[in-house]
Amino acid sequence: MATHTAFHSAQVSRLVPFNRAHALLYSVAVLAALHRRLAALLAPATLLSISVSLPLLLADLVLAFMWLTYQALRWCPVRRRDFPDRLALSVDPKDFPAIDVFICTADPHREPPMSVASTALSVMAFDYPTDRISIYVSDDGGSEITLFAFMEASRFARYWLPFCKENGIVVRSPEAYFRSSNGGDSEKMKLQMMYQTMKEKVETALERGYVGNDLVSSQEEAEVFKRWKGLPSHDHPSMIQVLLDTSKDTDIMGNALPNVIYVSREKRPTSPHHFKAGALNVLTRVSSTMSNGPMILTLDCDTYSNDPRSPLRALCYFLDPALSPDLAFVQFPQIFQGLNKNDIYACEVKRLYTINPRGKDGLGGPNYVGTACYFSRRSLQGTPSSTSLAPGANDPLSSESVLRKAHEVASCTYEPGTKWGSSIGFRYGSLSEDYHTGYHLQCEGWKSVFCYPARPAFLGDVPKNLNDVLSQRKRWCVGLFEVAFSKCCPLTFGTVKASLLVGLCYAHEAFWGSWCIPITIYGFLPQLALIYGIPLFPKVSDPWFYLYAYLFFTTYGQDLLEFLAADGTMGRWWSDQRMWMIIGLTSYLFGTVQFVLKKFGISAQGFNVTSKVMEDEQSKRYEKGTFDFGVESPFFVVLGAVATVNLSSLVLGIARAATMEGGFDELFVQLFLSAFVTANCWPIYEAMFLRSDEGKLPRNVTVISLALAGFLHCIGYLIFHN
């Protein structure tokens, strides 16, 4: 089935019949395996059989549930194409809607201010009427250095924007452009020197911890920074500064510049700030009082524009009269720059950002993933009359009346008693505010579109050391569980408010953390039984063996085919499935524990910003494809223990099988499982025993891992030793 309009088209994947036929056959195999496992549990029981069969049944039930929910994502995947050239010929640019761009940052030490400013410059230079672009940067760190960086960037924009447009530059982030382009004419060299000088000034301020008078360019700027002195980041009034005003500021060619507004919302220790969702809601309200663009683009601080025509691609859908009444947002995929050859940490997250959205697109649209997303303001805020924040027709941005209103809506006292965060704006109640917001919008009847052009519309950065990756995924796990175990659980609320398939799609992601159950059980239990020659699976000569072989190889085979079809490689697929196991044993396990403890009021960790700063030695290791274990993290204790248990069980298991009559026949599945996990754990063995660089596993972490592995072997002895 295909649909086609003047500005876009959609094609249902040809794999749909295969996916559905395979799902039917696979479901029969899953039911047979569960029946066998249940029968083993209900048979005349011994302590050994119960202690083995019960956790294996639990693991299999979770695997079956996660497989079932994932079939909704394979039910009707869609590929879309858009035609911005047709749009440009059919619609006068004067009729294009205004766009308000939201960029959030929180910590100048972990999110370099010049990188954030470079992101803003890349969208200021869109191929779009500049008087219809407004950039709002939310600085939750309340940092004068971030404001200084944007002041400098605003001056640089006067030269940068005309340079990009006159020379047809496509990569309009100056940081990315100067990094990837060497040499050039005098104009380019001059701009590069200007940018480098600006960057050095900001880095000097960052090293000092303040903006000195020797760095600012005018007395007016110096007066601005005086207001920042002594204001703690966690307790200060709202601070709003108009840096560029399109009604009066122009570039060196006399063309209007976009609006640029710096916002640091009011922060009080006694008022909940709701992390990024709270910052986005403040930007939504502040922008309503100042520019009130009907379209909103949300960007992470490191996600720069890689295609200046992305607004036109979004308009291909927003200006379709058949789609626009119910269209909440157009989501572009998150694509990342600087990944090493095999993406060792699987930061591409291909399923979340490219494969799964196509599956959801056939069921009403993809989810919001936090960045690279164009919203209809109506979907977040309702009609203008429902908010009463729109500015006066002739009020300039810097007018006293507009700024007074903007400060009012950025205060801590504005939201209490309103529906902000519940049914208006970005939704509260989860650390994964993007998932929560997109899910609620779809349950309210809104639709979305996944726009995946050949050239990535946006490029971002990813954490490039293992501990940061695992910490980020743990935060996702907790946030998703907060939705899964709420009154809005996708299995109940979602299936009723949206549809059965949509509810299953969102349930698959909401219960990601449950992967820790089967991965942990299958990472230890069969291996410990192997050491003592206790078979837990059918022997090779048993017909049931082929059932398990079918389940294993078709699962991994279909996963590989989907990954390769999404422009993946074998090397990156191996990294992806290896990281799935690593994350299951660490991020999901610790995230699940943290969520349970939080539910009981025992502990509650706050939101942590993922660092975008990388040391030179870390960068070199990453480029070589070498894992970085150089911090003392409890994540690595678990990884070291599972690696040790699997290696020892493989060696002892081979020895056990060789001394047993028919040992290899009976223990083949467990030997294969141990060998498979051991192969995936090679980087861990290197870090524990073979490496001497700073990225190796710290000695005390290795010792604790070995001690934990020894403890697990003792438990195995108590359970399996006759």
VOMAR-322798 format. One record per residue (C-alpha): z, y, x; residue in three letters. Coordinates in steps of 0.25 Angstrom, whole numbers, plus 5000, padded with zeros to 4 digits. Layout:
N
ZYXala/...
//
This chain:
722
500050005000met/499650145005ala/499850285000thr/499050405005his/499150555002thr/498450675008ala/499550695019phe/500150555021his/499950405019ser/500850275018ala/500450135021gln/501350015018val/501549925030ser/500649795030arg/501849715035leu/502449725021val/501949595016pro/502349525028phe/503749585028asn/504049545014arg/503549405016ala/504349385029his/505549445022ala/505449335011leu/505349225021leu/506449285030tyr/507449295019ser/507249155016val/507649115030ala/508849215030val/509349155017leu/509249015024ala/509949055036ala/511049115028leu/511148995019his/511348905032arg/512348995038arg/513149005025leu/513048855023ala/513648835037ala/514848925033leu/515148855021leu/515048715027ala/516348645030pro/516948755039ala/517748755052thr/518248875059leu/517148865069leu/516048865058ser/516648975050ile/516849065063ser/515349045066val/514649035053ser/515349155046leu/514949265056pro/513549205058leu/513449215042leu/513849355043leu/512849385054ala/511749325046asp/512149395033leu/512049525040val/510749495047leu/510149445033ala/510649575026phe/510049665037met/508749585037trp/508649595021leu/508949755022thr/507849765032tyr/506749705023gln/506749825015ala/506249905027leu/505149805028arg/504749805013trp/503749915013cys/503649995027pro/502650115026val/501850185036arg/501450335034arg/500450425039arg/500450575037asp/499250675039phe/499850815043pro/498350865046asp/498050845031arg/499350925028leu/499051035037ala/497651055031leu/498151045016ser/499451135017val/499551275022asp/500651285033pro/501151405025lys/501551305014asp/502351205023phe/503851195020pro/504851255029ala/505551155038ile/507051165043asp/507251085055val/508751025057phe/509150985072ile/510550945074cys/511350935087thr/512850915090ala/513150915105asp/512450995115pro/512850895126his/512350775120arg/511150845113glu/510550935123pro/510351075116pro/508951095123met/508450965117ser/508951005104val/508251145105ala/506951065110ser/506950985097thr/507051115089ala/505851175097leu/505051055094ser/505151075079val/505051225080met/503651205085ala/503151115074phe/501751135069asp/502251205057tyr/502451345052pro/503551395061thr/504151495050asp/504351365042arg/505251295053ile/506751315054ser/507551245065ile/509051225062tyr/509851165073val/511251105070ser/512251115081asp/513451035078asp/513951055091gly/514051205089gly/513551225103ser/513151365108glu/512251285119ile/511451225108thr/511251365101leu/510851415115phe/509851305117ala/509251345103phe/509251495106met/508451465119glu/507551365112ala/507251475101ser/506751565112arg/505951455119phe/505251425105ala/504551565106arg/503751505117tyr/503751355114trp/503251355100leu/501951435103pro/501751355116phe/501751225108cys/500851265097lys/499851335105glu/499751215115asn/499751105104gly/501051045110ile/501550925102val/502850895109val/503551025105arg/504950995110ser/504951075124pro/505950975130glu/505050855127ala/503750935130tyr/504150985144phe/504750845147arg/503450775144ser/502450875149ser/502250925164asn/501551035169gly/500651135160gly/500251275160asp/501051395163ser/501451415148glu/502051275148lys/502751295161met/503351425156lys/503851355144leu/504451245152gln/505151335161met/505751415149met/506251285142tyr/506851235155gln/507551365157thr/508051365143met/508551215145lys/509251255158glu/510051365151lys/510451275139val/510851165149glu/511651265157thr/512451305144ala/512651165141leu/513251135155glu/514151265153arg/514551235139gly/514251375134tyr/513051475134val/513351585144gly/512851725143asn/511951695155asp/511151595147leu/510851675134val/509651765133ser/510251885125ser/511551955121gln/511251905107glu/511351755111glu/512651785119ala/513251835106glu/512851715099val/513551625109phe/514851705109lys/515051655095arg/515051505100trp/516051525110lys/517351445108gly/516751375095leu/517151225095pro/515951135090ser/516851065080his/517451195074asp/516551315072his/515951395061pro/514451385058ser/513551445068met/512051475064ile/511151555073gln/509651585069val/508851575082leu/507451595077leu/507051655064asp/505651635060thr/505551765052ser/505751845065lys/505651755078asp/504251725084thr/503651655096asp/502951715107ile/501651715099met/502251785087gly/502351655078asn/503651635070ala/504651545076leu/505451445067pro/506851475063asn/507951415072val/509351405067ile/510551355075tyr/511651295066val/513051255070ser/513751215057arg/515251245055glu/516151145060lys/517651125057arg/518551005060pro/519050995046thr/517650985040ser/516750865041pro/515450895047his/514650765044his/513950755058phe/512450775057lys/512350765042ala/513250885041gly/512450965051ala/511150935044leu/511750975031asn/512151105037val/510751135042leu/510151095028thr/511051205022arg/510851305033val/509351295033ser/509351305018ser/510051445020thr/509051485030met/507651425030ser/507751325019asn/506551235023gly/506151135013pro/505951035024met/507050995034ile/506750925047leu/507950855054thr/507950825069leu/508950765079asp/509150865090cys/508350775100asp/507150745090thr/506050845093tyr/504650855087ser/503550775093asn/502550815083asp/502450965078pro/501750915065arg/502850835060ser/503150935049pro/501750915044leu/501950765044arg/503150785035ala/502450875026leu/501450765024cys/502450705015tyr/503250825010phe/502050885005leu/501550764997asp/501850794983pro/502050644980ala/503150634990leu/503750764992ser/504650764979pro/505450644984asp/505250654999leu/506550685006ala/506150675021phe/505050635030val/505650555042gln/504950545055phe/505350425064pro/506350455076gln/505550425089ile/506150445102phe/505750495116gln/506050435129gly/506350295125leu/506150205137asn/505150095137lys/505849985129asn/506850085122asp/508049995127ile/509050055117tyr/508050045105ala/508250195102cys/506850195096glu/507550125084val/506150095079lys/506650025066arg/507550135062leu/506550245065tyr/505150185063thr/505150045057ile/506250065046asn/505750195041pro/504350135038arg/505050035030gly/505850135022lys/504650225020asp/504050115010gly/505350125002leu/505550275000gly/505650325014gly/506350315027pro/507750355030asn/508150485037tyr/508450455052val/509050595056gly/507950665062thr/506450685062ala/506550705047cys/505950805037tyr/506750825025phe/506450895012ser/507650995010arg/507650954995arg/508050814998ser/509250865006leu/509650984999gln/509050974985gly/508351094979thr/508651234984pro/509451274971ser/510351154974ser/510851214987thr/510651364986ser/510551385001leu/509151435002ala/509051575009pro/508551695003gly/507051715003ala/507051835013asn/508351805021asp/508051795036pro/508751675043leu/509751765051ser/510151855039ser/511651865036glu/511451795022ser/510751675027val/511651655039leu/512851675030arg/512351565021lys/511951475032ala/513351485038his/513951455025glu/513151325023val/513551285037ala/515051295035ser/515951175033cys/516351225020thr/515051215013tyr/514851065011glu/516151025004pro/515951014989gly/514451004990thr/513450884991lys/513050905005trp/513050775012gly/513150694999ser/511950724991ser/511450844998ile/510950855013gly/511150755023phe/512150655019arg/513550635024tyr/514350505026gly/513650435037ser/513450465052leu/512050415049ser/511750545040glu/510250525042asp/510250385036tyr/511250425025his/510450545021thr/509050475020gly/509750365012tyr/510350455002his/509050535000leu/508250404997gln/509350354988cys/509250494980glu/507750464978gly/507150544990trp/505950484998lys/505650495013ser/504450465022val/504350415036phe/503350485044cys/502950415057tyr/501750485064pro/501050435076ala/501650545085arg/503150545084pro/503550675076ala/504950685083phe/505450625096leu/506950615099gly/507950565109asp/508750435109val/510050395116pro/509650325129lys/510950255133asn/511450135126leu/512850185122asn/512250305115asp/511250215108val/512350125103leu/513250245099ser/512150305091gln/511950175083arg/513350155081lys/513450285074arg/512250245066trp/512950115062cys/514150195057val/513350295049gly/512550185042leu/513750105039phe/514350235032glu/513150225023val/513150075021ala/514650075017phe/514650195008ser/514350204993lys/512850234997cys/512650095003cys/511150065004pro/511449924998leu/511949984985thr/511750134984phe/510350124991gly/509750014984thr/510150074970val/509750224973lys/508550194981ala/507950054980ser/508349914985leu/507449914997leu/507850055001val/509350015000gly/509049895009leu/508349985019cys/509550075020tyr/510549965020ala/509849905032his/510150025040glu/511550055034ala/512049915038phe/511449925052trp/512849905058gly/512949765052ser/512049715062trp/513249705071cys/513749585064ile/512549485066pro/512249545080ile/513749535085thr/513849395078ile/512549335084tyr/512849405097gly/514149325100phe/514449205090leu/513249115093pro/513349145108gln/514849105108leu/514548975100ala/513448945110leu/514348935122ile/515148825115tyr/513848755110gly/514148785095ile/512748795088pro/512748905077leu/511248895074phe/510248775070pro/509748695082lys/508348705086val/507948575079ser/508648615066asp/507648675056pro/508648785053trp/508348835068phe/506948885063tyr/507548975052leu/508349045063tyr/507249055072ala/506349115061tyr/507449215057leu/507649265072phe/506149265076phe/505549335063thr/506649435063thr/506349475078tyr/504849455076gly/504749545064gln/505649655071asp/504749645083leu/503449655075leu/504049775067glu/504449845080phe/503149825087leu/502349875074ala/503150005075ala/502550025089asp/503749955096gly/503649875109thr/504249735113met/505149805123gly/505749905113arg/505849795102trp/506749715112trp/507549835114ser/507649865100asp/508149725096gln/509049725108arg/509749855104met/509849805090trp/510749695095met/511549795105ile/511749895094ile/512249785084gly/513249745094leu/513749885097thr/513350005088ser/513349925075tyr/514549845079leu/515349965083phe/514850055072gly/515249945062thr/516649945068val/516750095068gln/516250105053phe/517249995049val/518350065056leu/517950205050lys/518050145036lys/519450105039phe/519750235044gly/520050185058ile/519050265066ser/517850355064ala/516950405075gln/516150525073gly/514750555076phe/514350555090asn/513050625095val/512150545103thr/511850605117ser/510450655120lys/510850675135val/510450565145met/510850565159glu/509750545170asp/510250405174glu/510350355160gln/508950405157ser/508450335169lys/509050205165arg/508550225151tyr/507050245156glu/507150115164lys/507650035152gly/509050015157thr/510150005147phe/511350105149asp/512750045148phe/513450155156gly/514550185147val/515850115143glu/515450085129ser/516049975119pro/514649955115phe/514349895129phe/515549805128val/515049735116val/513649725123leu/514249665136gly/515049565128ala/513849515120val/512949505132ala/513949425139thr/514249335128val/512749305126asn/512449285140leu/513649185142ser/513349115130ser/511849095134leu/512249035147val/513348945142leu/512548915130gly/511448865138ile/512348785146ala/513048725133arg/511648695127ala/511248615140ala/512448525139thr/512348495124met/511448395118glu/510448475110gly/511148605115gly/509948685116phe/509448635102asp/510748675096glu/511048805103leu/509648865104phe/509848975094val/511149025101gln/510549015115leu/509349095110phe/510249195104leu/511149205116ser/509849225125ala/509249325115phe/510549415116val/510649395131thr/509249435133ala/509549565125asn/510749585133cys/510149595147trp/510349745148pro/511849725146ile/511949615157tyr/511249715166glu/512249825163ala/513449725164met/513049655177phe/511749695184leu/511749855184arg/512449955193ser/511950085187asp/512650175178glu/512050115166gly/512749975168lys/513849925159leu/515149985164pro/516049885171arg/517249895161asn/516249875150val/515649755156thr/517049695159val/517449715144ile/516149655139ser/516449535147leu/517849525142ala/517349535128leu/516349425130ala/517449345136gly/518349365124phe/517149325115leu/516949195123his/518449165120cys/518249185105ile/517049095106gly/517848995113tyr/518948995102leu/517848985091ile/516848885097phe/517648805107his/517948665102asn/
//
